[in-house]
Amino acid sequence: MQFAHGVTTASDRPMKGRLVGVGVGPGDPDLVTLRGLELLRRADSIFVPVTDTGEVGRAEAIVRAHLGSAEITRLAFAMSDESSRARSWDSAGAQVATVVAAGGCAAFATIGDPNIYSTFAYLAQTVRSLVPRVSVETVPGITAMQELAAKSGTVLVEGTERLALFPLTAGLDRLREALEVFDTIVCYKGGRDLPHVTDVLRASDRMADAVYGARLGLEDEEILPVSQLDGRSGPYLSTVIVPAPRSGRGSKL
């Protein structure tokens, strides 16, 4: 089966001319799915993203934990201005297009899930423009939101509750709006804005159960209540969960 936008389902997997985005989870190699491992092992070429955010090498480290000395190609993705980002997308897409145009299968390993704030979307669009007949699919991965919820014992949503997920790079006004409209709020990419986040949560009386996580699944993992951040910032790939207020079992049914 093929959808109108050109993405194939997992049950329709051509062996040639194929690009697969594989979500490898937030950091712990044990969280990679069996399907993801299968496709990484079968791929003709494995690609991983490299950025300038200080979080370099996480996807590669996860892949190497399973595949050891496999040949892995690093694709540089700029995080600064628009023109630099466009050039990096073009360069990365051209490298991957060479593989799929020759009939090979290219796997792109990305932390978290390839369909949630991932560079894979830009890569796939670029490759498709260069090789229109490429078969594109994704393998879902466990997200930082799910890992932080599990490790902190935080229930994300229940009953009729609504959840908002967005990056704090969109601005603090989005956080204020979400606190007014949604029940549970999850914020990504907000390390440098954490002091301002705590101010907003305190002003909204939503600080009590909010939880912060960074470097999830790594040796220097950090998980603690937002109230204990003491006004400090964190790494770029930080996650904050503000759970919905609940009055008891089944209160939101």
C-alpha positions in Angstrom: 0.0 0.0 0.0 1.3 3.5 -0.8 -0.2 6.7 0.5 -0.6 9.9 -1.5 2.5 11.6 0.0 4.7 8.6 -1.0 5.3 6.8 2.3 5.0 3.1 2.2 3.7 0.9 5.0 5.8 -1.7 6.8 4.0 -4.5 5.0 5.1 -3.2 1.6 8.9 -3.2 1.8 10.8 -3.2 -1.5 14.3 -4.5 -1.2 15.9 -2.0 -3.5 15.9 1.8 -3.8 14.7 2.2 -0.2 15.2 4.8 2.6 14.2 3.8 6.1 14.1 6.2 9.1 14.7 4.1 12.2 13.9 5.6 15.6 16.4 4.3 18.1 15.0 5.8 21.3 16.3 8.5 23.6 19.6 6.9 24.6 19.4 3.5 26.2 20.3 0.8 23.5 17.8 -1.6 25.2 14.9 0.6 23.9 15.6 0.0 20.2 12.8 -2.1 18.7 13.3 -5.5 17.1 12.0 -4.2 13.8 14.5 -1.3 14.0 17.4 -3.7 14.6 16.3 -5.9 11.8 16.3 -3.1 9.3 19.6 -1.7 10.5 21.2 -5.1 10.0 19.8 -5.5 6.5 20.6 -2.0 5.3 23.3 -1.6 2.7 24.3 1.7 4.2 23.6 3.2 7.7 23.5 7.0 8.2 23.4 9.0 11.5 22.9 12.7 12.1 25.7 14.9 13.6 24.8 18.3 15.0 26.5 21.2 16.7 24.2 21.1 19.8 26.5 19.3 22.2 24.4 16.1 21.7 26.7 14.7 19.0 26.9 10.9 18.5 23.9 9.6 20.5 22.2 7.8 17.6 25.6 6.4 16.4 26.4 5.2 19.9 23.1 3.4 20.2 23.6 1.7 16.8 27.1 0.6 17.7 25.9 -0.9 20.9 24.2 -3.5 18.7 26.2 -3.6 15.5 29.7 -3.0 16.8 32.1 -2.2 14.0 29.4 -1.7 11.3 30.2 1.0 8.7 28.3 4.1 9.6 28.2 7.4 7.7 27.8 10.7 9.6 25.6 13.3 8.0 26.2 16.9 9.3 23.0 18.9 10.0 23.5 22.6 10.7 21.3 24.1 13.5 22.0 27.8 13.0 20.7 29.9 10.2 18.3 29.0 7.4 20.8 28.9 4.6 23.2 26.7 6.5 20.3 24.3 7.3 19.3 24.1 3.6 22.9 23.4 2.5 23.3 20.6 5.0 19.9 19.1 3.9 21.1 19.2 0.3 24.5 17.7 1.1 23.0 14.9 3.3 20.3 14.1 0.8 22.8 13.8 -2.0 24.8 11.3 -0.1 21.8 9.1 0.7 20.4 9.5 -2.8 23.5 7.9 -4.2 22.8 4.7 -2.3 19.1 4.5 -3.1 19.5 5.5 -6.8 21.9 2.5 -7.2 19.2 0.2 -5.8 20.5 0.0 -2.2 18.7 0.3 1.1 19.7 3.3 3.2 18.9 3.3 6.9 18.9 6.6 8.8 19.1 6.1 12.6 17.6 9.0 14.6 17.1 9.4 18.4 13.5 9.2 19.5 11.0 8.7 16.7 11.7 9.7 13.1 8.3 11.4 12.8 8.6 13.6 15.8 10.9 16.6 15.5 13.4 14.6 13.5 15.9 15.6 10.8 14.6 12.5 8.9 11.6 14.4 7.5 13.9 17.0 5.8 16.2 14.2 4.6 13.4 12.2 3.1 12.0 15.2 1.3 15.4 15.9 -0.2 16.1 12.3 -1.3 12.6 12.1 -2.8 13.2 15.2 -4.9 16.4 13.6 -6.2 15.1 10.0 -6.6 11.3 10.3 -7.1 10.8 6.6 -7.1 12.5 6.0 -3.8 10.5 3.9 -1.3 10.4 5.7 2.1 9.3 4.2 5.4 9.8 4.7 9.1 10.2 2.5 12.1 8.7 4.1 15.2 11.0 4.7 18.2 10.4 5.3 21.9 10.4 9.0 22.7 12.1 11.1 25.4 8.6 11.9 26.6 7.7 8.2 27.1 11.1 7.4 28.7 10.8 10.3 31.2 7.2 9.5 32.0 8.2 5.9 32.7 11.3 6.6 34.8 9.6 9.4 36.9 6.3 7.5 37.4 4.4 10.2 35.6 1.0 9.3 33.9 0.9 11.3 30.7 -2.9 11.3 30.1 -5.9 9.4 31.2 -9.6 9.6 30.6 -10.6 12.6 28.5 -7.4 14.6 29.1 -5.6 16.4 26.2 -1.9 16.4 25.7 0.2 19.2 24.1 3.7 18.5 22.8 5.9 21.3 21.4 9.5 22.6 21.5 10.3 25.6 23.7 12.1 27.0 20.7 8.6 28.1 19.6 8.6 30.6 22.5 7.3 30.8 26.1 4.0 32.2 24.9 3.2 28.7 23.5 3.7 27.3 27.0 1.4 29.9 28.6 -1.2 29.2 25.9 -0.9 25.4 26.4 -1.3 25.7 30.1 -4.6 27.4 29.5 -6.0 25.0 26.9 -4.4 21.5 27.5 -4.3 19.2 30.5 -0.8 17.7 30.2 2.0 19.6 28.6 5.3 18.2 27.3 8.1 20.6 26.3 11.2 19.6 24.3 14.4 21.5 23.4 14.2 23.9 26.2 17.4 23.6 28.2 18.5 27.2 28.0 14.9 28.4 28.8 14.5 26.3 31.9 14.7 29.3 34.3 11.9 31.0 32.4 9.9 27.8 32.3 10.0 27.5 36.0 8.8 31.1 36.3 5.8 30.4 34.0 4.9 27.2 35.9 5.1 28.9 39.2 2.9 31.8 38.1 0.4 29.2 36.8 0.5 27.2 40.0 1.6 24.1 37.9 5.1 23.6 39.4 4.2 20.9 42.0 4.2 17.8 39.8 6.3 19.0 36.9 9.3 16.8 36.1 12.6 17.5 34.2 14.8 15.0 32.3 18.0 15.2 30.3 20.5 12.7 28.8 17.9 10.0 29.2 19.4 6.5 29.1 23.0 7.7 29.4 25.4 7.4 32.3 24.9 11.1 33.3 21.1 10.9 33.0 19.3 13.5 35.2 15.7 13.3 36.3 14.3 15.5 39.0 11.3 17.7 39.9 11.3 21.1 38.1 11.0 22.7 41.5 14.6 21.5 42.2 16.2 23.1 39.2 17.0 26.2 41.3 16.9 28.5 38.2 19.6 26.7 36.2 19.6 25.8 32.6 20.1 22.4 30.9 21.3 20.8 27.7 19.4 21.4 24.4 17.7 18.1 24.4 15.9 18.6 27.7 12.3 17.4 28.4 9.8 18.9 30.8 6.5 17.1 31.6 3.7 19.1 33.3 1.1 16.5 34.2 -2.6 17.3 34.4 -4.0 18.0 37.9 -6.1 15.1 39.1 -8.3 14.7 42.1 -8.4 10.9 42.4 -8.8 7.6 40.6 -10.9 8.0 37.4 -11.5 11.7 38.0 -11.0 12.4 34.3 -13.2 9.8 32.8 
